[in-house]
């Protein structure tokens, strides 16, 4: 009964919002940055939703969650889309699940939040890897490889090791890549129906073709070529977010082959796997090495980088320091990305609701957890960004850019009250005029003259009533 009620609700919402109008899609031209239709540079700073999308009942979000995500300062969601939820029976797609996904996308767009549809899997399916994976439906797993689903903290907290050493998981991926029983074709057809549905939604800016895939370069190149062609036939303007193989993460020296089509973003993930195991953060070595590899590959591809997942368990000692160091690198290289993650139904017992992970930026009372910190960032730059610098206090922001007047305003997300409280601020703008929006959450800077510009926002140093 509850499922039928939810189904009716989400279909109703989908119908009511199907006539929404949209502003103009974001694109990923050759080069470092995402662009909007005016030629402005767009920074996507988002959050993944959600860990509890990976397993039944797959439905956990509502409109208030999108408002909470907006209030946390995110302008993008990487939305976990579960193949098993959508196609539990072969060639029978769930209209209720698609309507649920659409309701999230619609509410996000109402709040000015972009959506990336993430065709998600971990270790291929819940029916391999000791029952600790997610993604593919049972019918897509060869019968002789299947194990009962589990996903409990007691049995699956070591899901990465369990999956990586599971021969059945590797066999399932090999079967998928060779299209045995037409499973890869079915996956591409499934994704095609989703792209067809969202083709006219400009706030759905693209599709992550497969999350953390296993396979060699030739297997992934074939998948991306076939799937990219299919999705472009349905949604010609969508950005395709391309992930390297998990094997590339383990061996960065092996370069991944760039797909032969445009409007793509290189979309790797970064996790300090040693830290996942030790739960004690002591330094930046893994971050430095990881980001160096990611940046080199992005430059080799000559595409924008979207760091599709990063973050860390709230149980890690000094997770706050780790996240600070991560965001320093993200700002240093002027990347876009999405932190993992936001779990709407987080609980003390089940945490993120999948395998006992505890990465959520919010708890059961929607209070922020240790892995979250409010940070200012540029959302849009009228021209070419040159430097984004956040001081060690996590508040002071300095932006430098080469200004293009025809590209409109430069905008910085920096909610005054949330970051600085009632402190007086000093805004130093070089050759630009800056002002706050009506609720003092965003600073806009403009100039009629092209050239080098900069702006700094910081707390005043007060001396005898003067702001220095």
C-alpha positions in Angstrom: 0.0 0.0 0.0 2.8 2.4 0.9 4.5 1.7 -2.4 1.3 2.4 -4.4 0.8 5.6 -2.5 4.3 6.8 -3.3 3.9 5.7 -6.9 0.8 7.8 -7.3 2.4 10.8 -5.6 5.5 10.8 -7.7 3.6 10.4 -10.9 1.4 13.3 -10.0 4.4 15.5 -9.2 6.0 14.5 -12.5 2.9 15.4 -14.4 2.5 18.8 -12.6 6.1 19.8 -13.3 6.5 18.5 -16.8 5.8 21.9 -18.3 8.7 23.7 -16.4 10.9 25.9 -18.6 14.7 25.8 -18.4 17.5 28.3 -18.7 20.1 26.8 -20.9 22.4 23.8 -20.6 25.9 23.8 -19.3 28.5 22.4 -21.7 32.0 20.9 -21.4 34.0 22.4 -24.3 37.7 21.6 -24.9 39.7 23.1 -22.1 39.6 23.3 -18.3 36.2 24.7 -17.5 32.5 24.1 -17.9 30.6 26.9 -19.7 27.1 28.3 -19.8 25.3 29.7 -22.9 26.7 33.2 -22.3 30.3 31.9 -22.3 30.7 32.3 -18.5 32.7 29.7 -16.6 30.6 27.5 -14.3 31.9 25.8 -11.1 29.9 22.8 -10.1 30.2 22.2 -6.4 27.9 19.4 -5.5 26.9 16.4 -3.3 26.1 12.8 -4.2 22.6 11.6 -3.3 22.5 9.1 -1.9 23.9 6.0 -0.2 20.5 4.6 0.6 19.5 4.9 -3.1 21.6 1.8 -3.7 19.4 -0.8 -2.1 15.6 -1.3 -1.6 13.4 0.6 -1.3 15.6 2.9 -3.3 13.3 5.9 -2.5 14.4 8.3 0.3 14.4 11.9 -0.8 11.7 14.6 -0.8 11.5 18.3 -1.5 12.7 19.3 1.9 16.0 17.4 1.3 16.6 19.5 -1.8 16.1 22.7 0.2 18.5 21.4 2.8 21.1 20.7 0.1 20.6 24.2 -1.3 21.0 25.6 2.2 24.3 23.7 2.6 25.6 25.6 -0.4 25.6 22.9 -3.1 24.7 23.9 -6.6 24.8 20.4 -8.1 23.6 16.9 -7.3 25.1 13.7 -8.7 22.0 11.6 -8.5 22.4 7.9 -7.9 20.2 6.1 -10.5 19.8 2.3 -9.7 19.4 -0.1 -12.7 17.8 -2.7 -10.5 15.2 -0.3 -9.2 14.3 0.8 -12.7 14.4 -2.5 -14.5 13.7 -5.2 -12.0 12.2 -7.4 -14.7 13.9 -7.4 -18.1 12.4 -4.8 -20.5 9.9 -3.7 -17.9 10.8 -0.3 -16.6 9.4 1.2 -13.4 7.4 4.3 -14.1 7.1 4.9 -10.4 10.9 4.9 -10.0 11.4 7.2 -13.0 8.8 9.6 -11.6 10.6 9.6 -8.3 13.9 10.5 -10.0 12.1 13.2 -12.0 10.5 14.7 -8.8 14.1 15.2 -7.4 15.3 16.7 -10.6 12.3 19.1 -10.8 12.7 20.3 -7.2 16.4 20.7 -7.7 15.9 22.8 -10.8 13.4 25.0 -8.9 16.2 25.8 -6.5 18.8 26.4 -9.3 20.5 23.1 -8.6 22.0 21.2 -11.6 21.5 17.4 -11.8 23.9 14.7 -13.1 22.2 11.3 -13.6 24.7 8.7 -12.2 24.2 5.2 -13.5 25.5 3.7 -10.4 27.0 0.4 -9.5 29.5 -1.0 -7.0 31.0 -4.4 -7.7 28.3 -4.9 -10.4 25.3 -6.0 -8.3 23.9 -6.9 -5.0 23.9 -10.5 -6.2 27.7 -10.9 -6.3 30.6 -9.8 -4.1 29.2 -11.6 -1.1 26.0 -9.8 -1.5 27.7 -6.4 -0.8 27.4 -4.7 -4.2 24.7 -2.8 -5.9 23.5 -1.8 -9.4 22.6 -4.6 -11.9 19.3 -6.5 -11.4 19.4 -10.2 -10.6 18.4 -11.2 -14.1 21.6 -9.4 -15.4 23.9 -11.6 -13.4 24.7 -15.1 -14.8 22.7 -17.6 -12.7 25.8 -19.6 -11.7 27.5 -16.5 -10.2 24.6 -15.3 -8.0 24.8 -15.0 -4.2 22.0 -13.7 -1.9 22.1 -9.9 -1.3 23.3 -8.7 2.1 24.6 -5.1 2.4 24.6 -5.3 6.2 27.3 -3.5 8.3 28.3 -6.7 10.0 29.1 -8.6 6.7 29.9 -5.8 4.3 31.9 -3.1 6.0 34.9 -4.5 4.0 32.9 -4.5 0.8 35.8 -3.1 -1.3 38.2 -5.9 -0.4 35.4 -8.5 -0.6 34.3 -7.3 -4.0 37.8 -6.9 -5.5 38.8 -10.5 -4.5 35.5 -12.0 -5.6 36.0 -14.1 -8.8 32.2 -14.0 -9.4 32.2 -10.2 -9.5 35.0 -10.2 -12.1 33.2 -12.9 -14.1 30.0 -10.9 -14.0 31.8 -7.8 -15.4 33.5 -10.0 -18.1 30.1 -11.4 -19.1 28.8 -7.8 -19.2 31.6 -6.4 -21.4 31.2 -9.4 -23.8 27.5 -8.8 -23.9 26.6 -12.3 -23.0 22.8 -12.8 -23.0 22.6 -9.2 -24.3 23.2 -7.7 -20.9 25.4 -4.8 -22.0 22.8 -4.1 -24.8 20.1 -4.1 -22.1 22.1 -1.7 -20.0 22.6 0.7 -22.9 18.9 0.5 -23.8 18.0 1.2 -20.2 20.2 4.3 -20.1 18.7 5.4 -23.5 15.2 5.5 -22.1 16.4 7.7 -19.2 18.2 10.1 -21.6 15.1 10.3 -23.8 13.0 11.2 -20.8 15.3 14.0 -19.6 16.5 15.3 -23.0 14.5 18.6 -22.6 15.6 19.3 -19.0 18.3 21.8 -19.1 19.1 21.4 -15.4 19.9 17.8 -16.1 23.3 18.6 -17.5 24.5 15.1 -18.2 25.0 11.5 -17.5 27.7 9.6 -15.7 27.8 6.5 -17.9 28.9 4.0 -15.2 30.1 4.4 -11.7 33.5 2.9 -10.8 33.6 0.3 -13.6 35.9 -2.7 -13.7 37.4 -3.5 -17.1 40.4 -2.9 -19.3 40.9 0.0 -21.7 39.5 -1.9 -24.7 36.4 -3.0 -22.8 35.6 0.5 -21.4 36.3 2.1 -24.7 33.8 -0.1 -26.4 31.2 0.5 -23.7 31.6 4.3 -23.8 31.6 4.4 -27.6 28.3 2.4 -27.8 26.6 4.1 -24.9 27.8 7.6 -25.8 26.3 7.2 -29.3 23.0 5.9 -27.9 22.7 8.7 -25.3 23.6 11.4 -27.9 20.8 10.1 -30.2 18.4 10.9 -27.4 19.9 13.9 -25.7 22.4 15.6 -28.1 23.3 18.4 -25.7 24.1 16.4 -22.6 27.6 16.3 -21.1 28.9 12.7 -20.8 30.8 12.2 -17.6 33.5 9.5 -18.3 35.1 7.6 -15.4 38.3 5.6 -15.6 38.4 1.9 -14.6 38.9 1.1 -10.9 42.2 -0.5 -12.2 43.3 3.0 -13.4 42.9 4.3 -9.8 45.3 1.4 -8.7 47.7 2.1 -11.6 47.6 5.8 -12.6 50.4 5.3 -15.1 48.1 3.4 -17.4 46.3 6.1 -19.4 42.7 5.7 -20.2 41.7 6.2 -23.9 39.7 9.3 -24.5 36.4 8.8 -26.2 36.2 10.2 -29.7 33.2 12.5 -29.1 33.0 16.0 -27.7 31.1 17.7 -24.8 32.6 15.3 -22.2 34.2 15.6 -18.8 36.8 13.5 -17.2 35.1 12.3 -14.1 37.4 10.3 -11.7 36.9 9.7 -8.0 39.4 10.3 -5.2 39.5 8.5 -1.9 42.5 7.9 0.3 42.1 4.1 0.6 44.7 3.9 3.3 42.8 6.4 5.4 39.6 4.4 4.8 41.3 1.5 6.5 43.3 3.2 9.3 40.8 6.0 10.1 43.6 8.3 11.2 44.5 11.3 9.0 48.2 12.3 9.3 49.1 14.1 6.1 48.6 15.0 2.5 50.8 12.5 0.6 48.0 10.5 -0.9 46.1 13.7 -1.8 49.1 15.2 -3.5 49.8 12.0 -5.5 46.2 11.4 -6.4 45.5 15.0 -7.6 48.7 15.1 -9.6 47.5 12.0 -11.5 44.0 13.3 -12.0 45.1 16.8 -13.2 47.7 15.2 -15.6 45.0 13.0 -17.2 42.5 15.9 -17.4 45.2 18.0 -19.2 45.9 15.0 -21.5 42.3 14.8 -22.5 41.9 18.6 -22.7 38.5 18.4 -21.0 37.0 19.8 -17.8 37.5 17.6 -14.7 34.5 16.7 -12.6 35.6 14.9 -9.4 32.6 12.7 -9.2 33.2 11.4 -5.7 35.4 12.5 -2.8 34.9 12.6 0.9 35.6 10.5 4.0 33.9 8.6 6.8 32.9 10.8 9.7 34.5 8.2 12.0 38.0 9.1 10.8 40.2 11.0 13.3 40.8 14.5 12.0 38.4 14.1 9.1 37.9 17.9 9.3 41.6 18.4 8.4 41.4 15.9 5.6 38.4 17.6 4.0 40.2 21.0 4.4 43.2 19.6 2.5 41.0 18.1 -0.2 39.2 21.4 -0.8 42.5 23.2 -1.0 43.5 21.0 -3.9 40.1 21.3 -5.5 40.4 25.1 -5.3 44.1 25.1 -6.4 43.2 23.3 -9.6 39.9 25.1 -10.0 37.9 21.8 -10.3 34.3 21.0 -10.2 33.0 17.9 -8.2 30.6 16.3 -5.9 31.3 15.2 -2.3 30.0 11.8 -1.2 27.4 12.2 0.1 24.0 13.3 1.5 21.9 10.5 3.0 18.3 11.5 3.7 17.5 8.6 6.0 20.8 8.4 7.9 20.5 6.7 11.3 22.9 5.9 14.1 22.5 2.2 13.6 22.5 2.0 9.7 24.5 5.1 9.0 24.3 5.7 5.2 22.1 2.7 4.8 24.5 0.7 2.7 27.3 -1.6 4.0 27.7 0.5 7.2 29.3 3.4 5.5 29.2 6.8 7.3 30.1 9.5 4.8 26.9 11.5 5.0 27.3 15.3 5.5 24.1 15.3 7.6 22.7 13.1 10.5 19.2 12.0 11.4 18.3 15.5 12.6 19.8 17.1 9.5 22.6 18.5 11.5 25.9 18.7 9.7 28.5 16.1 10.5 32.3 16.4 10.7 32.9 15.8 7.0 31.0 19.0 6.1 32.1 22.6 6.4 30.5 25.6 4.7 33.0 27.1 2.2 32.7 30.1 -0.1 33.4 29.4 -3.8 32.8 31.1 -7.2 29.7 29.7 -8.9 30.2 31.6 -12.1 33.1 33.7 -13.6 32.6 36.1 -16.5 35.6 35.0 -18.4 38.6 32.8 -17.5 39.4 32.1 -13.8 43.0 32.4 -12.9 43.1 31.7 -9.2 40.7 30.6 -6.5 42.2 31.0 -3.0 40.5 30.2 0.3 42.6 31.2 3.3 43.4 28.8 6.2 40.5 30.3 8.2 38.1 28.6 5.6 36.3 31.9 5.2 38.4 34.5 3.3 38.2 34.1 -0.4 40.2 35.7 -3.2 39.3 35.3 -6.8 41.4 36.4 -9.8 40.1 36.2 -13.4 40.4 37.6 -16.9 37.2 39.4 -17.4 34.9 39.2 -20.5 32.1 41.9 -20.2 29.9 40.0 -22.7 29.8 37.0 -20.4 27.8 38.8 -17.7 28.6 38.9 -14.0 31.0 37.0 -11.8 29.3 35.4 -8.8 30.6 34.1 -5.5 28.6 32.0 -3.1 29.5 33.4 0.3 26.5 33.6 2.7 27.4 36.4 5.1 25.5 35.4 8.1 26.4 31.7 8.0 30.1 32.2 7.4 30.9 35.4 9.3 27.9 36.0 11.5 27.6 39.7 12.4 31.2 40.5 11.7 31.9 43.5 9.5 33.5 42.5 6.1 36.0 44.1 3.8 35.5 43.6 0.1 38.4 44.6 -2.0 37.6 44.6 -5.8 40.2 45.6 -8.4 38.6 47.2 -11.4 35.1 45.7 -10.7 32.0 46.7 -8.9 30.6 44.2 -6.4 27.3 43.9 -4.5 25.4 41.4 -2.5 22.1 39.9 -3.5 18.9 40.6 -1.5 19.6 37.9 1.2 23.4 38.4 1.2 24.3 34.9 0.1 25.9 35.7 -3.2 28.3 38.5 -4.2 28.1 39.6 -7.8 30.9 41.6 -9.5 30.7 43.3 -12.9 32.7 45.6 -15.1 32.2 47.1 -18.6 36.0 46.8 -19.2 37.8 43.6 -20.2 41.0 42.6 -18.5 42.5 41.3 -15.2 40.1 41.5 -12.2 40.2 40.4 -8.6 38.1 40.4 -5.6 38.8 39.5 -2.0 36.2 39.0 0.8 37.4 38.8 4.4 36.5 39.8 7.9 37.6 43.3 8.9 40.5 43.9 11.2 39.0 46.5 13.4 41.2 49.4 14.7 39.6 52.3 16.6 36.4 51.7 14.7 38.1 51.5 11.3 37.9 48.4 9.1 41.3 47.5 7.9 
